Amino acid sequence: MTTDSATLDPVSPTNAEAAKFAGPSAASDQSDDPGRTRFARVCRGFIRYHTRPINVALHCLTTPMAIVGTYVIACWFHPAALVVLAVSHAVWIVALTPLLVCLSSTAAIAAMATTAWYVSSNPWLGLALFLTGYLGQEASHWISGEATFQSSYRSSRHRLLEFIDHTVLLLPLLIVSATRRKSSPLRILVARQAVLQTRLSPEDYRADFDAILNWVRERTPTLESSTHWWQHDLEGEAGEAFNRLSSDPTLFRTITRFHGAGYEVKPALGMNEVYVTGPPKKVSSDTVFYMGHVDGPWAVFPGATLYRCMLALNENLEVTTHFSMAGLSSEEPVSLRLCHGDAALFDFNRELHYITRESNPCQPEPRINLKLHFVAYPKTMRWYGGLLEWLTTTYDIQARNLFLQTIQPNGWIAGVKARWVLSWTRIFEGMVQHVGWTNLAYVGLVGAVSGVLWLNGFADAFALFVAATSFVHYGIYVGTLLERRSVAFARFRRDAMFFKVLSMGLFLTFYATNILVGGVSGLEILSVIVVCLGFSLAGWAAQVLGMTRTLYSSELGLEPPMRIQRAPFGYISHPMILGAAIAISATGMVNEFRERFGWLILGHLVCYAIVLAQEIRVDRSFEKSQETSQTAGQ
């Protein structure tokens, strides 16, 4: 793996690593090897139509399905047909692709051919896999809004030859696309920094700001609590100014840049309001603003986002907004003091935040902000974005009504409601900080599917659950190191640790159960000793390095680099990975566990090898950049 978007891009004319990966023809079509030239030419076209991670991710599912389906049908006719087809496929790829792509592709072909061999007795399954895979590839382009590569050569004189190249080379082409930073499916797992900042110049927007500020001042908002007005409450010049600000192009561009060209952004006008900050209180709905909270409940809504934009209209010397999951930790959040034209856009349903207030005698009036809202969704799924907008707007209106009832609780009923609001806010804060609603929903969905399969007689249903939850944290590691830019570290740490704890918890539970049920022998005792030593080494190394540096805070540019000389680092290279690998390997000494979960042991070891290879590459890249910067400074 790599950390540069162009490193595995075989058509980048400016990147030496890309040229090495794709062969000598990566930078131009002039080469001594016509096969590499042919692959580079096809690859250039393919990448243009597979730039979005969701498209590539869906292809990583549908392409193997179509290939396995084809192999199953071939094997059903005759086993020799499968061998001939798979070998021919591999030979064609070997003849045209560079070494790294060639090795990856042939390994994948071997795995898919083996799978087809085991299920070859059911040709209908092969046909279903082929049709699902083929139609799924078309659907992935529709979902992502990208045209198909086939559409680019449909009118060409050589369209038949290009179609054959496209079909036969689809697997290596997909491998190249999946290993580019910007199009990698692992980017979906990356906790990207989604607190967006921009600024509307007070000089350019003075008239609109003053119109709204004067409207608010005329109504003399109370200083005892926060004050809110919906957008439709404003009339005259103030209403027109609000309308212009709620559709300002600068705010749209800020969101569009973050999501990319495949997304559409539209305002969610039903939620817009003017907000005047109130003081902190012990038991009031106003207290929520000073607690870690998420504004909306629709965190599990993949692919679409509803943004709240806090736009400051006046001077602010007192109030700071903190985003707990966007910084290095909840103790070191991303903190913004918005003042006169500053705008912060964040996910209404996912971003944990709170405010603090420091009394400043120079503050002439309370902080006055606009709360503007925008929904971003794939261009081909306008209905999906509309559904998120409707659900969030409906919730926001109902929540506002409850909020206003408890903003100044008079009587025991209002007091109970206020405490209920604050209690649920605290529960939600804990869930967002330590678990994550999307993570919980994923595990619940996989568990439900496995349960249904088990009830219908699928013997390996539990193994499906284990496989779907045991390797997610490795994907998070690799994807985050591949991204390395604008990572929300606290959220990355939460996601990685949640899935790692789940994965290792299941693994060690199975291991301990097999030892206790099967009886303890000398070999089992030795296995337990080695497992304890291996994990102790990994834990010791993590304790010396510290949690944030263990999770690549230095590589991500969030903490300064530091060379650790304390043991075990001064004596052992990569002691955490080595210790964990030793421990996991030692579990295979228990015969029953190895026979039942050998695939799980092997899966963990392969994933650790991938993470280790990427860490080594990142370290070398970092050292090289440091040497370059030192040389430049001399």
C-alpha positions in Angstrom: 0.0 0.0 0.0 1.0 3.6 -0.3 0.3 7.1 1.0 0.3 9.1 -2.2 -2.6 9.4 -4.5 -0.5 8.9 -7.6 1.9 6.2 -6.3 -0.2 3.4 -7.7 -1.6 5.4 -10.6 0.0 3.8 -13.7 -0.9 6.8 -15.8 0.6 9.6 -13.8 3.3 11.2 -16.0 5.0 13.0 -13.1 5.3 10.3 -10.5 8.3 7.9 -10.6 6.6 5.3 -8.3 3.6 5.3 -10.6 5.8 4.6 -13.6 7.5 1.8 -11.8 4.3 0.2 -10.7 2.6 0.3 -14.1 5.6 -0.5 -16.2 7.8 1.6 -18.4 4.9 2.9 -20.5 3.1 4.7 -17.7 4.3 8.2 -18.7 3.9 7.7 -22.5 2.8 5.2 -25.0 6.4 4.8 -26.3 8.0 1.7 -24.8 10.1 -1.3 -25.6 7.3 -3.5 -24.2 4.1 -3.2 -26.3 2.1 -5.3 -23.7 2.8 -2.7 -21.0 2.0 0.1 -23.4 -1.3 -1.6 -24.1 -2.2 -2.0 -20.5 -1.2 1.6 -19.6 -3.4 2.9 -22.4 -6.4 0.9 -21.3 -5.7 1.8 -17.7 -5.7 5.5 -18.4 -9.2 5.3 -19.8 -10.5 3.0 -17.1 -9.3 5.2 -14.2 -11.2 8.2 -15.7 -14.5 6.4 -15.2 -13.7 4.9 -11.8 -12.6 7.8 -9.6 -15.2 7.6 -6.8 -14.6 5.2 -3.9 -18.2 4.0 -3.8 -18.0 3.0 -7.5 -14.7 1.1 -7.0 -16.0 -0.5 -3.8 -19.1 -1.8 -5.5 -16.9 -3.1 -8.4 -14.7 -4.9 -5.8 -17.9 -6.9 -4.9 -19.5 -7.3 -8.3 -16.5 -8.1 -10.5 -15.4 -11.1 -8.5 -19.0 -12.3 -8.4 -19.2 -12.2 -12.2 -15.8 -13.9 -12.6 -16.7 -16.7 -10.1 -20.0 -17.1 -11.8 -18.3 -17.5 -15.2 -15.9 -20.1 -13.7 -18.7 -22.0 -12.1 -20.5 -22.4 -15.4 -17.3 -23.4 -17.1 -16.6 -26.1 -14.5 -20.2 -27.4 -14.7 -19.6 -28.1 -18.4 -16.3 -29.8 -17.6 -13.6 -29.4 -14.9 -11.0 -29.0 -17.7 -12.9 -26.0 -19.0 -12.4 -24.2 -15.7 -8.7 -24.9 -15.7 -8.3 -23.8 -19.3 -10.3 -20.6 -18.7 -8.6 -19.6 -15.5 -5.1 -20.4 -16.9 -5.8 -18.5 -20.1 -7.1 -15.5 -18.1 -4.0 -15.5 -15.9 -1.6 -15.9 -18.9 -3.2 -13.0 -20.7 -2.9 -10.8 -17.6 0.7 -11.9 -17.1 1.6 -11.0 -20.7 0.2 -7.4 -20.4 0.6 -6.2 -16.8 3.5 -5.2 -14.6 4.8 -7.5 -11.9 2.9 -6.2 -8.8 -0.4 -6.1 -10.7 0.3 -9.5 -12.2 1.0 -11.2 -8.9 -2.1 -9.7 -7.3 -4.3 -10.7 -10.2 -3.1 -14.2 -10.5 -3.5 -14.8 -6.7 -7.1 -13.5 -7.0 -7.8 -15.7 -10.0 -6.5 -18.8 -8.1 -8.8 -18.0 -5.2 -11.8 -17.4 -7.4 -11.1 -20.6 -9.4 -10.9 -22.6 -6.2 -14.2 -21.1 -5.0 -15.8 -22.0 -8.3 -14.5 -25.6 -8.0 -16.2 -26.2 -4.7 -19.6 -24.9 -5.8 -19.5 -26.1 -9.4 -22.3 -28.7 -8.9 -24.8 -25.8 -9.0 -24.8 -24.1 -12.4 -27.8 -22.0 -11.4 -25.7 -20.4 -8.7 -23.0 -19.6 -11.3 -25.6 -18.0 -13.6 -27.0 -16.0 -10.6 -23.5 -14.8 -9.6 -22.7 -13.8 -13.2 -25.9 -11.9 -13.7 -25.7 -10.2 -10.3 -22.1 -9.2 -10.9 -22.7 -7.9 -14.4 -25.9 -6.0 -13.5 -24.3 -4.8 -10.3 -21.4 -3.2 -12.2 -23.9 -1.2 -14.2 -25.8 -0.3 -11.0 -22.6 0.9 -9.4 -22.1 3.5 -12.1 -25.7 4.6 -11.8 -25.3 5.0 -8.0 -22.0 6.8 -8.2 -23.0 9.0 -11.2 -20.0 8.0 -13.2 -20.3 7.0 -16.9 -19.1 3.5 -17.8 -15.7 2.9 -19.5 -17.5 1.0 -22.2 -19.4 4.2 -23.2 -16.1 5.8 -24.1 -15.2 3.4 -26.9 -18.7 2.3 -28.0 -18.4 4.3 -31.3 -14.7 3.4 -31.9 -13.7 1.4 -35.0 -11.7 -0.9 -32.7 -14.5 -1.3 -30.1 -14.5 -5.1 -30.3 -10.7 -5.3 -29.4 -11.2 -2.6 -26.7 -14.1 -4.5 -25.3 -12.0 -7.7 -25.1 -9.1 -5.9 -23.4 -11.6 -4.2 -21.0 -13.2 -7.6 -20.1 -10.0 -9.7 -19.8 -8.1 -7.0 -17.9 -11.0 -5.9 -15.7 -9.5 -7.5 -12.6 -6.0 -5.9 -12.8 -7.6 -2.6 -13.8 -9.8 -2.8 -10.7 -6.8 -3.6 -8.6 -5.0 -0.4 -9.8 -8.1 1.8 -9.2 -8.6 0.3 -5.7 -5.0 1.1 -4.7 -5.1 4.8 -5.7 -5.7 7.1 -2.7 -8.6 9.1 -4.1 -10.5 6.1 -5.5 -9.6 3.5 -2.9 -12.7 1.7 -1.4 -10.9 1.9 2.0 -11.5 5.7 1.8 -15.1 5.0 2.8 -13.7 3.8 6.2 -11.6 6.9 6.8 -12.8 9.3 9.4 -12.2 12.5 7.3 -12.1 15.9 8.9 -15.6 17.1 8.2 -15.7 20.4 10.1 -15.5 22.8 7.2 -14.6 26.4 7.6 -15.0 29.4 5.3 -15.6 33.2 5.7 -18.0 35.7 4.2 -16.2 39.0 4.2 -18.0 41.5 6.5 -17.2 44.3 4.0 -19.0 42.5 1.1 -22.0 41.3 3.2 -22.3 44.3 5.6 -25.8 45.3 4.4 -27.2 41.8 4.9 -25.5 41.3 8.2 -26.7 44.7 9.5 -30.3 44.1 8.3 -30.6 41.0 10.3 -28.7 42.4 13.4 -31.0 45.4 13.5 -34.1 43.2 13.2 -32.8 41.2 16.2 -31.9 44.3 18.2 -35.3 45.8 17.7 -36.8 42.8 19.5 -34.4 43.1 22.5 -33.8 39.4 23.1 -33.6 38.3 26.7 -30.2 37.8 28.3 -31.6 35.1 30.6 -31.7 32.4 27.9 -31.0 31.7 24.3 -33.4 33.1 21.7 -34.4 31.6 18.4 -36.4 32.8 15.3 -37.2 30.7 12.3 -36.2 32.1 8.9 -39.9 32.7 7.9 -40.3 34.9 11.1 -38.1 37.6 9.5 -39.8 40.0 7.1 -38.8 43.0 5.0 -35.1 43.7 4.4 -34.1 41.2 7.1 -36.0 38.4 5.4 -34.5 39.2 2.0 -31.0 39.3 3.6 -31.6 36.0 5.2 -32.7 34.5 1.9 -29.5 35.7 0.2 -27.2 34.4 2.9 -29.0 31.0 3.0 -28.1 30.4 -0.7 -24.7 32.0 -0.8 -22.4 30.4 -3.4 -19.4 30.4 -1.0 -21.1 28.0 1.4 -22.2 25.7 -1.5 -18.7 25.6 -2.9 -17.2 24.7 0.5 -19.4 21.6 0.8 -19.0 20.6 -2.9 -15.2 20.7 -2.6 -15.3 18.3 0.3 -17.7 15.8 -1.4 -16.5 16.1 -5.0 -18.2 16.5 -8.3 -20.5 13.5 -7.9 -22.5 15.2 -5.2 -25.3 17.8 -5.3 -25.9 20.4 -2.6 -29.2 22.1 -1.9 -30.4 24.3 1.0 -32.7 22.8 3.7 -34.6 26.0 4.4 -37.1 24.5 6.8 -34.5 24.4 9.6 -32.9 27.8 9.2 -33.0 30.2 12.1 -31.5 33.1 13.9 -29.8 32.1 17.2 -28.8 34.3 20.1 -26.6 32.5 22.6 -27.8 32.3 26.2 -25.9 31.8 29.5 -25.2 28.3 30.9 -27.7 26.9 33.4 -27.8 23.8 35.6 -31.2 22.4 34.6 -32.5 23.8 31.4 -32.5 22.9 27.7 -30.0 25.7 27.3 -27.6 23.5 29.3 -27.4 21.1 26.3 -25.3 23.6 24.3 -22.6 23.4 27.0 -22.6 19.6 26.9 -21.2 17.3 24.2 -24.2 16.8 21.9 -25.2 15.9 18.4 -28.0 17.9 16.9 -29.9 15.2 15.0 -30.6 11.4 15.3 -30.0 10.3 11.7 -26.3 9.3 12.0 -27.0 6.0 10.2 -27.7 7.5 6.7 -24.8 6.4 4.5 -23.8 8.5 1.5 -25.8 11.6 2.4 -25.1 14.4 4.9 -27.1 17.3 6.3 -24.9 20.2 7.3 -25.5 22.9 9.8 -23.7 26.1 9.1 -23.0 28.4 12.0 -22.5 31.9 10.5 -21.4 34.6 12.9 -23.1 38.0 12.3 -21.4 40.1 15.0 -18.3 40.3 17.2 -17.7 37.3 19.5 -15.2 37.6 22.4 -16.8 35.0 24.7 -18.1 31.8 23.1 -16.0 29.0 21.6 -17.4 26.0 19.8 -15.5 22.7 20.3 -15.8 19.6 18.1 -14.8 16.7 20.3 -14.4 14.0 17.6 -12.6 16.1 15.1 -9.4 16.7 17.1 -6.7 14.6 18.6 -9.0 13.6 21.5 -12.0 14.8 23.4 -9.5 16.7 25.6 -7.9 18.3 22.6 -10.9 19.1 20.3 -11.0 21.3 17.2 -12.0 24.7 18.7 -13.4 27.6 16.8 -14.4 31.1 18.0 -16.6 32.4 15.2 -16.6 36.1 14.8 -18.3 38.5 12.2 -18.4 36.5 8.9 -16.8 33.3 10.1 -18.7 30.2 9.1 -18.3 26.6 10.4 -20.2 23.8 8.6 -20.6 20.4 10.3 -22.7 17.3 10.1 -26.0 17.9 11.9 -26.5 14.2 12.7 -23.0 13.0 13.4 -20.7 15.7 14.7 -20.3 15.9 18.5 -19.8 19.5 19.7 -20.4 21.9 22.6 -19.7 25.5 23.5 -17.8 27.2 26.4 -18.2 30.7 27.5 -15.7 33.0 29.1 -17.1 36.3 30.3 -15.6 39.3 28.6 -16.6 42.8 29.6 -15.7 44.0 26.1 -18.5 41.9 24.5 -21.0 44.6 23.6 -24.0 42.2 23.0 -24.7 38.4 23.0 -23.4 36.3 20.1 -25.8 36.4 17.2 -25.5 33.6 14.6 -27.4 32.3 11.7 -28.0 28.6 11.6 -28.1 27.6 8.0 -28.6 24.1 6.7 -27.7 22.2 3.5 -28.1 18.6 2.4 -25.5 16.9 0.2 -26.2 13.7 -1.7 -25.2 11.8 -4.8 -26.5 13.5 -7.9 -28.3 10.3 -9.0 -30.1 9.9 -5.7 -32.0 13.2 -5.2 -34.9 11.3 -3.5 -32.4 10.0 -0.9 -31.2 13.5 -0.1 -34.8 14.7 0.1 -35.7 11.9 2.5 -32.8 12.9 4.8 -33.9 16.5 4.6 -37.5 15.7 5.5 -36.6 13.4 8.4 -34.1 15.9 9.9 -36.4 18.9 9.4 -39.3 17.0 11.1 -37.1 16.0 14.0 -35.7 19.5 14.3 -39.1 21.1 14.6 -40.3 18.7 17.2 -37.1 19.0 19.2 -37.4 22.8 19.1 -40.9 22.6 20.6 -39.6 20.4 23.4 -36.6 22.7 23.8 -38.7 25.8 24.2 -40.9 24.1 26.8 -37.8 23.4 28.9 -35.7 26.5 28.2 -37.0 28.1 31.5 -38.6 25.1 33.3 -41.3 26.3 35.7 -43.0 23.6 37.6 -42.1 19.9 38.2 -43.3 18.7 34.8 -41.1 21.0 32.9 -38.2 20.2 35.2 -38.7 16.4 34.5 -38.7 17.1 30.8 -35.5 19.2 31.1 -33.8 16.4 33.0 -35.0 13.9 30.5 -33.4 16.0 27.7 -30.1 16.3 29.5 -30.0 12.6 30.4 -30.5 11.5 26.9 -27.9 14.0 25.7 -25.3 12.5 28.1 -26.2 9.0 26.9 -25.8 10.0 23.2 -22.5 11.7 24.0 -21.1 8.5 25.4 -22.3 6.4 22.5 -20.8 8.8 20.0 -17.5 9.1 21.8 -16.9 5.4 22.4 -19.0 3.3 20.0 -20.4 5.3 17.1 -24.0 4.7 15.8 -22.8 3.7 12.3 -20.5 1.1 13.8 -23.3 -0.3 16.0 -25.7 -0.4 13.1 -23.1 -2.3 11.0 -22.6 -4.9 13.6 -26.3 -5.2 14.2 -27.0 -5.6 10.5 -24.4 -8.3 10.1 -25.7 -10.0 13.2 -29.3 -9.9 11.9 -28.3 -11.3 8.5 -26.3 -14.1 10.2 -29.2 -14.9 12.5 -31.6 -15.2 9.6 -29.2 -17.5 7.7 -28.7 -19.6 10.8 -32.5 -20.0 11.3 -32.7 -21.1 7.7 -30.2 -23.9 8.2 -27.0 -22.2 7.1 -24.4 -23.9 9.3 -21.6 -21.3 8.8 -23.8 -18.3 9.6 -21.8 -17.5 12.7 -18.5 -17.7 10.7 -20.0 -15.1 8.4 -20.5 -12.8 11.3 -17.0 -13.3 12.6 -15.5 -12.8 9.1 -17.5 -9.6 8.6 -16.4 -8.0 11.9 -12.9 -9.3 12.5 -11.0 -7.4 9.8 -12.6 -4.0 9.7 -10.0 -2.3 11.9 -7.3 -3.4 9.5 -9.1 -1.6 6.7 -9.4 1.5 8.9 -5.7 1.4 9.6 -4.7 1.0 5.9 -7.3 3.4 4.6 -6.3 6.1 7.1 -2.6 5.8 6.4 -3.4 5.9 2.7 -5.4 9.1 3.2 -3.1 10.9 5.6 -4.8 14.2 5.0 -7.4 16.0 7.2 -8.2 13.0 9.4 -10.6 13.4 12.3 -8.3 11.6 14.7 -10.6 11.0 17.7 -13.3 9.5 15.4 -10.6 7.3 13.7 -9.4 6.2 17.1 -12.9 5.3 18.2 -13.7 3.3 15.1 -10.4 1.4 15.1 -10.5 0.5 18.8 -14.2 -0.5 18.6 -13.6 -3.0 15.9 -10.3 -4.2 17.3 -11.7 -4.9 20.7 -14.6 -6.7 19.1 -12.3 -8.7 16.8 -9.8 -9.7 19.4 -12.6 -10.4 21.9 -14.2 -12.9 19.6 -10.8 -14.4 18.7 -9.6 -15.0 22.3 -13.1 -16.2 23.4 -13.0 -18.9 20.7 -9.4 -19.7 21.6 -10.1 -20.0 25.4 -13.3 -22.0 24.8 -11.5 -24.6 22.6 -8.8 -25.0 25.3 -11.3 -25.5 28.1 -13.6 -27.8 26.2 -10.8 -29.9 24.6 -8.8 -30.4 27.8 -5.4 -28.9 28.7 -2.3 -30.7 27.5 1.4 -29.7 27.4 1.0 -28.3 23.9 -2.0 -26.2 25.0 0.0 -24.9 28.0 2.9 -23.9 25.7 0.4 -22.2 23.4 -1.1 -20.1 26.2 2.4 -19.1 27.4 3.4 -17.9 23.9 0.1 -16.1 23.4 0.5 -14.3 26.7 4.1 -13.3 25.9 3.2 -12.1 22.4 0.4 -9.9 23.5 2.4 -8.7 26.4 5.1 -7.5 24.0 2.5 -5.8 21.9 0.9 -4.1 25.0 4.3 -3.1 26.3 5.2 -1.4 23.0 1.9 0.4 22.9 2.3 1.6 26.5 5.8 3.0 25.7 4.7 4.6 22.5 1.4 6.0 23.8 -2.1 5.6 22.4 -2.1 8.4 19.9 1.3 7.6 18.4 0.3 3.9 18.3 -2.5 5.0 16.0 -0.2 7.0 13.7 -0.8 10.5 15.0 2.8 11.4 14.0 2.4 9.9 10.5 -0.9 11.8 10.1 0.9 15.1 11.0 -1.0 15.7 14.2 2.0 15.3 16.5 5.7 16.0 15.9 7.8 12.9 14.9 9.8 11.3 17.7 12.3 8.6 17.6 11.7 6.2 20.5 14.8 4.5 21.9 13.2 2.9 25.0 12.8 -0.8 25.0 11.4 -2.7 23.2 11.8 -0.2 20.3 15.5 0.1 20.7 15.9 -3.7 20.2 13.0 -4.9 18.2 11.6 -3.5 14.9 7.8 -3.0 14.9 7.3 -4.8 18.3 3.5 -4.3 18.4 2.9 -6.1 15.1 5.5 -8.7 15.8 4.1 -9.5 19.3 0.5 -9.7 18.0 1.6 -11.9 15.1 3.5 -14.3 17.4 0.5 -14.5 19.7 -2.0 -15.2 16.9 0.3 -17.8 15.3 0.7 -19.6 18.7 -3.1 -20.1 18.9 -2.7 -22.5 16.0 -0.9 -24.9 18.3 -4.3 -25.9 19.7 -5.5 -28.5 17.2 -9.3 -28.0 17.6 -9.0 -24.3 17.3 -6.7 -24.5 14.3 -9.0 -26.9 12.5 -12.1 -24.8 13.1 -10.6 -21.3 12.9 -7.5 -21.7 10.8 -8.9 -19.3 8.2 -9.3 -16.7 11.0 -5.7 -17.1 12.1 -4.4 -16.8 8.6 -6.7 -13.8 7.9 -5.3 -11.9 10.9 -1.7 -12.7 9.9 -2.2 -11.6 6.3 -3.8 -8.4 7.5 -0.9 -7.7 9.9 1.5 -8.3 7.0 -0.3 -5.8 4.9 -0.3 -3.2 7.7 3.4 -3.9 8.4 4.3 -3.4 4.7 2.4 -0.1 4.6 4.0 1.1 7.8 7.5 0.4 6.4 6.6 2.2 3.2 5.2 5.2 5.2 8.3 5.3 7.4 10.6 5.3 4.4 8.6 8.0 2.7 8.6 10.1 5.8 12.4 9.7 6.3 12.9 10.6 2.7 10.8 13.8 3.0 12.7 14.7 6.2 16.0 14.3 4.4 14.7 16.4 1.5 13.5 19.2 3.8 16.8 19.2 5.7 18.8 19.3 2.5 16.6 22.2 1.2 17.2 24.1 4.5 21.0 23.9 4.2 
